[in-house]
Amino acid sequence: MSKETLNLTKALKGDSKMQGNWGELVLERVLEKSGLEKGREYEVQQSFSTEEGNRVFPDVVINLPDGKKMIVDSKVSLTAYEKYINEEDDSLKNSYLKEHVNSIRRHVEQLGNKSYQDLYQIESPDFVLLFIPIEPAFAIALNEDTALYNKAFEKNIVIVTPATLLATLRTIDSMWTNQKQQENALEIARQAGALYDKFEGFVADLIKIGKKIDETKIEYSGAMNKLVDGSGNLITRVEKLKKMGAKAKKALPESIIARAKKDDIELID
């Protein structure tokens, strides 16, 4: 805990690298609380090429359901803000406040020049989110320069803090949830259609089997008629042979013999 406190103190006292790392850490924590999944709904430090062939590394790229992407940049210097907070002399305090506002203005200008929204090989909306990790830092800057937000917006940049960014990300998460529900509904409809087609094929096969069974019954009936019906049928003939002395260990069923006797008056008793 002491180490983390020291790191935070360094970050707010002018260590620009530590300051940037701390800002990205806060950004990552906000992303984790948003419900979005890293590697699926958003990527960190992805590399892209501009039309001029330059490589750029936006801090966070958020994937939107419509295939577009949203850029989030968190590289904001808060050195002047820290001096403003800890300064007791009013004249110096006012000077540091102006420096803090100018720092945000410069970053807006630099971010606007990067034209993240026009990146080659990336479809993004017409704006980029500029993340300021400390809510009061933006609030006091906006109070000093009320046109700061609108001026940034004119450059297609939206300034956000942890609270407003979280609200935005939660909205995006809801969009993804709706998208997934729609995809699930379409998949259910697709599978239901496939199941219906499969069932229809099964019913058709059963009907074919029924017809085959009926045909088999007819053929069976015809064969039985040849066996037991009419004068001189096969049953009476083989029974005559048995009566005449043919040696056999087995006997035909009495029901078959009785049926054959009815149609053959030549049967020898």
C-alpha positions as CSV (number, residue, x, y, z in Angstrom):
1,M,0.0,0.0,0.0
2,S,2.9,2.4,0.8
3,K,4.4,1.6,-2.6
4,E,1.2,2.4,-4.4
5,T,0.8,5.6,-2.4
6,L,4.3,6.7,-3.4
7,N,3.7,5.8,-7.0
8,L,0.5,7.9,-7.0
9,T,2.3,10.8,-5.4
10,K,5.0,10.6,-8.1
11,A,2.3,10.5,-10.7
12,L,0.7,13.7,-9.5
13,K,4.0,15.5,-9.0
14,G,5.3,15.5,-12.5
15,D,6.6,12.0,-13.3
16,S,4.9,12.0,-16.8
17,K,5.5,8.3,-17.5
18,M,4.2,7.3,-14.1
19,Q,1.3,9.7,-14.6
20,G,0.4,8.2,-17.9
21,N,0.6,4.6,-16.5
22,W,-1.6,5.6,-13.6
23,G,-4.2,7.2,-15.9
24,E,-4.2,4.1,-18.1
25,L,-4.7,2.0,-14.9
26,V,-7.7,4.0,-13.9
27,L,-9.1,3.7,-17.5
28,E,-8.6,-0.1,-17.3
29,R,-10.5,-0.3,-14.0
30,V,-13.4,1.6,-15.6
31,L,-13.4,-0.8,-18.5
32,E,-13.4,-3.8,-16.1
33,K,-16.5,-2.4,-14.3
34,S,-18.4,-1.7,-17.6
35,G,-19.3,-5.3,-18.3
36,L,-17.3,-5.3,-21.6
37,E,-14.9,-8.1,-22.1
38,K,-11.2,-7.4,-23.0
39,G,-10.2,-9.0,-26.3
40,R,-13.8,-9.2,-27.5
41,E,-15.6,-5.8,-26.9
42,Y,-12.4,-3.8,-26.5
43,E,-8.7,-4.0,-27.2
44,V,-5.8,-2.2,-25.4
45,Q,-2.8,-0.6,-27.2
46,Q,-3.7,-2.0,-30.6
47,S,-1.5,-0.9,-33.5
48,F,-3.0,0.7,-36.6
49,S,-1.6,2.3,-39.8
50,T,-2.6,5.7,-41.1
51,E,-3.0,6.4,-44.8
52,E,0.5,7.9,-44.7
53,G,1.9,4.6,-43.4
54,N,2.5,5.9,-39.8
55,R,1.9,3.5,-36.9
56,V,-0.4,4.7,-34.1
57,F,-1.3,3.1,-30.8
58,P,-4.6,4.3,-29.3
59,D,-4.9,3.5,-25.6
60,V,-8.2,1.6,-26.0
61,V,-10.3,0.6,-29.0
62,I,-13.9,-0.2,-28.2
63,N,-15.8,-2.5,-30.6
64,L,-19.3,-1.4,-31.4
65,P,-22.1,-3.9,-32.4
66,D,-22.4,-2.3,-35.9
67,G,-18.8,-3.1,-36.8
68,K,-17.5,0.4,-36.0
69,K,-15.0,1.2,-33.3
70,M,-14.6,3.9,-30.6
71,I,-11.2,5.3,-29.6
72,V,-10.3,6.3,-26.0
73,D,-7.1,8.3,-25.2
74,S,-6.0,8.8,-21.6
75,K,-2.7,10.7,-22.1
76,V,-3.4,13.9,-20.1
77,S,-0.9,15.7,-17.9
78,L,-2.1,16.6,-14.4
79,T,1.1,18.2,-13.2
80,A,-0.3,21.7,-13.1
81,Y,-3.5,20.5,-11.5
82,E,-1.4,18.9,-8.6
83,K,0.4,22.2,-8.1
84,Y,-2.9,24.1,-8.1
85,I,-4.4,21.8,-5.5
86,N,-1.4,22.1,-3.2
87,E,-0.6,25.8,-3.7
88,E,-1.7,28.2,-1.0
89,D,-0.6,31.5,-2.7
90,D,-3.6,32.8,-4.7
91,S,-1.6,34.3,-7.5
92,L,0.4,31.2,-8.1
93,K,-2.7,29.1,-7.6
94,N,-4.4,31.1,-10.4
95,S,-1.4,30.7,-12.6
96,Y,-1.3,26.9,-12.1
97,L,-5.0,26.7,-12.9
98,K,-4.5,28.5,-16.3
99,E,-1.6,26.2,-17.0
100,H,-3.8,23.2,-16.2
101,V,-6.5,24.4,-18.6
102,N,-3.9,25.1,-21.3
103,S,-2.5,21.6,-20.8
104,I,-5.9,20.1,-21.6
105,R,-6.3,22.4,-24.6
106,R,-2.9,21.3,-25.9
107,H,-3.8,17.7,-25.6
108,V,-7.1,18.3,-27.4
109,E,-5.2,20.0,-30.2
110,Q,-2.6,17.1,-30.4
111,L,-5.4,14.5,-30.3
112,G,-7.3,16.3,-33.0
113,N,-4.2,16.3,-35.2
114,K,-3.9,12.5,-34.9
115,S,-7.3,12.1,-36.6
116,Y,-7.9,8.8,-34.9
117,Q,-11.5,8.9,-36.4
118,D,-9.9,8.7,-39.9
119,L,-7.5,5.8,-39.2
120,Y,-6.7,3.5,-42.1
121,Q,-8.0,0.0,-41.7
122,I,-10.4,0.9,-38.9
123,E,-14.1,2.0,-39.0
124,S,-14.8,4.4,-36.2
125,P,-17.4,6.9,-35.3
126,D,-16.8,10.6,-36.0
127,F,-15.4,11.2,-32.5
128,V,-12.7,10.2,-30.0
129,L,-13.0,10.0,-26.2
130,L,-10.4,12.0,-24.3
131,F,-10.2,10.4,-20.8
132,I,-9.3,12.6,-17.7
133,P,-8.9,10.2,-14.8
134,I,-9.7,12.7,-12.0
135,E,-13.3,14.1,-12.0
136,P,-12.4,17.4,-10.2
137,A,-9.5,18.1,-12.6
138,F,-11.9,18.3,-15.5
139,A,-14.6,20.1,-13.5
140,I,-12.3,22.9,-12.4
141,A,-10.9,23.3,-15.9
142,L,-14.5,23.5,-17.4
143,N,-15.4,26.0,-14.7
144,E,-12.4,28.1,-15.8
145,D,-13.1,27.7,-19.5
146,T,-16.8,27.0,-20.1
147,A,-16.2,26.6,-23.8
148,L,-13.5,23.9,-23.3
149,Y,-15.9,21.0,-23.9
150,N,-17.5,22.5,-27.0
151,K,-14.2,23.4,-28.5
152,A,-13.0,19.8,-28.1
153,F,-16.3,18.6,-29.6
154,E,-15.8,20.7,-32.6
155,K,-12.6,18.7,-33.2
156,N,-14.6,15.5,-32.9
157,I,-13.3,14.9,-29.4
158,V,-15.5,14.2,-26.4
159,I,-13.9,14.8,-22.9
160,V,-14.9,12.1,-20.4
161,T,-14.2,11.3,-16.8
162,P,-14.5,7.9,-15.0
163,A,-18.2,8.5,-14.2
164,T,-19.2,9.7,-17.7
165,L,-17.0,7.1,-19.4
166,L,-18.5,4.3,-17.3
167,A,-22.0,5.5,-18.3
168,T,-21.0,5.5,-21.9
169,L,-19.5,2.0,-21.7
170,R,-22.6,0.7,-19.9
171,T,-24.7,1.9,-22.8
172,I,-22.4,0.1,-25.2
173,D,-22.6,-3.0,-23.1
174,S,-26.4,-2.8,-23.3
175,M,-26.1,-2.4,-27.1
176,W,-24.0,-5.6,-27.2
177,T,-26.6,-7.4,-25.0
178,N,-29.4,-6.4,-27.4
179,Q,-27.3,-7.4,-30.4
180,K,-26.6,-10.9,-28.9
181,Q,-30.3,-11.3,-28.1
182,Q,-31.2,-10.5,-31.7
183,E,-28.5,-12.9,-32.9
184,N,-29.9,-15.6,-30.5
185,A,-33.4,-15.0,-31.8
186,L,-32.2,-15.4,-35.4
187,E,-30.2,-18.5,-34.5
188,I,-33.3,-20.0,-32.8
189,A,-35.4,-19.2,-35.9
190,R,-32.7,-20.8,-38.1
191,Q,-32.5,-24.0,-35.9
192,A,-36.3,-24.2,-35.7
193,G,-36.5,-24.0,-39.5
194,A,-33.8,-26.7,-39.8
195,L,-35.6,-28.9,-37.3
196,Y,-38.9,-28.5,-39.1
197,D,-37.3,-29.5,-42.4
198,K,-35.7,-32.5,-40.7
199,F,-39.0,-33.5,-39.2
200,E,-40.8,-33.2,-42.5
201,G,-38.2,-35.5,-44.0
202,F,-38.7,-38.0,-41.2
203,V,-42.5,-38.0,-41.7
204,A,-42.0,-38.5,-45.5
205,D,-39.8,-41.5,-44.8
206,L,-42.4,-42.9,-42.4
207,I,-45.0,-42.6,-45.1
208,K,-42.7,-44.4,-47.6
209,I,-42.2,-47.2,-45.0
210,G,-46.0,-47.5,-44.5
211,K,-46.5,-47.8,-48.3
212,K,-43.8,-50.4,-48.5
213,I,-45.4,-52.3,-45.6
214,D,-48.8,-52.2,-47.4
215,E,-47.2,-53.4,-50.6
216,T,-45.5,-56.2,-48.6
217,K,-48.9,-57.2,-47.1
218,I,-50.4,-57.4,-50.6
219,E,-47.5,-59.5,-51.9
220,Y,-47.7,-61.7,-48.8
221,S,-51.5,-62.2,-49.3
222,G,-50.9,-63.1,-52.9
223,A,-48.3,-65.7,-51.9
224,M,-50.5,-67.2,-49.2
225,N,-53.4,-67.4,-51.7
226,K,-51.2,-69.4,-54.1
227,L,-50.2,-71.6,-51.2
228,V,-53.6,-72.5,-49.8
229,D,-56.4,-71.3,-52.2
230,G,-57.9,-73.1,-55.1
231,S,-58.1,-76.7,-56.3
232,G,-54.8,-78.4,-56.3
233,N,-53.1,-75.8,-54.1
234,L,-49.6,-76.4,-52.8
235,I,-50.7,-77.4,-49.3
236,T,-53.1,-80.1,-50.5
237,R,-50.5,-81.5,-52.9
238,V,-47.8,-81.9,-50.3
239,E,-50.3,-83.3,-47.8
240,K,-51.3,-85.9,-50.5
241,L,-47.6,-86.8,-50.8
242,K,-47.5,-87.3,-47.0
243,K,-50.7,-89.4,-47.1
244,M,-49.2,-91.5,-49.9
245,G,-46.2,-92.4,-47.7
246,A,-43.7,-89.6,-47.9
247,K,-41.6,-89.7,-44.8
248,A,-41.5,-86.4,-42.8
249,K,-40.5,-85.6,-39.3
250,K,-42.5,-82.4,-39.1
251,A,-46.1,-81.4,-39.9
252,L,-47.7,-78.2,-41.4
253,P,-49.8,-76.1,-39.1
254,E,-53.4,-77.4,-38.8
255,S,-54.8,-74.0,-39.5
256,I,-53.1,-73.9,-42.9
257,I,-54.2,-77.4,-43.7
258,A,-57.8,-76.6,-42.7
259,R,-57.9,-73.5,-44.9
260,A,-56.5,-75.5,-47.9
261,K,-59.1,-78.3,-47.4
262,K,-62.0,-75.8,-47.9
263,D,-60.8,-74.9,-51.4
264,D,-59.6,-78.3,-52.6
265,I,-62.1,-81.1,-52.9
266,E,-59.4,-83.4,-54.2
267,L,-57.6,-83.6,-50.8
268,I,-57.1,-87.3,-49.9
269,D,-58.0,-88.2,-46.3
